[in-house]
Amino acid sequence: MAASVRKVLYVVSYEVFGKVQHVYMRKYTKLQGEKLGLIGWVENTAAGTVRGEVCGDEPAVEQFKAWAETEGAPKAKPHHAEFSMAKEVDRAEAEKLFPKGFEVRRTLLSNGKQWA
């Protein structure tokens, strides 16, 4: 009987700086993540950046990182991005971390009225 091979996935946190709000960055980040077979989440921050986490196989995560740092949404102008060290997880753990697939999060800002 062949031994089962554990599929290793990688989780990376990220934050993208530049013109990344009011350009549909969250929408296009979700679309790009799904296109690459990733799961995770994305949200705007009160500081004007976009941040989140992605999880998937190493080549897809690396492609996502390059896209987020240099392209982003069609009207975005990212000038740099910061990424955490990749953390290894298995599929079961990934599904617990990201049960909704790739999620766009909306955050109530400190003024209590505006959503980011």
Buried (B, 14 or more C-beta within 10 A) or exposed (E): EEEEEEEEBBBBBBBBBBBBBEBBBBEBBBEBBEEBEBBBBBBBBEEEBBBBBBBBBEEBBBBBBEBBBEEBBEEBEBEEBEBEEBBEBEEEBBBEBBEEEBBBEEEEEEEEEEEB
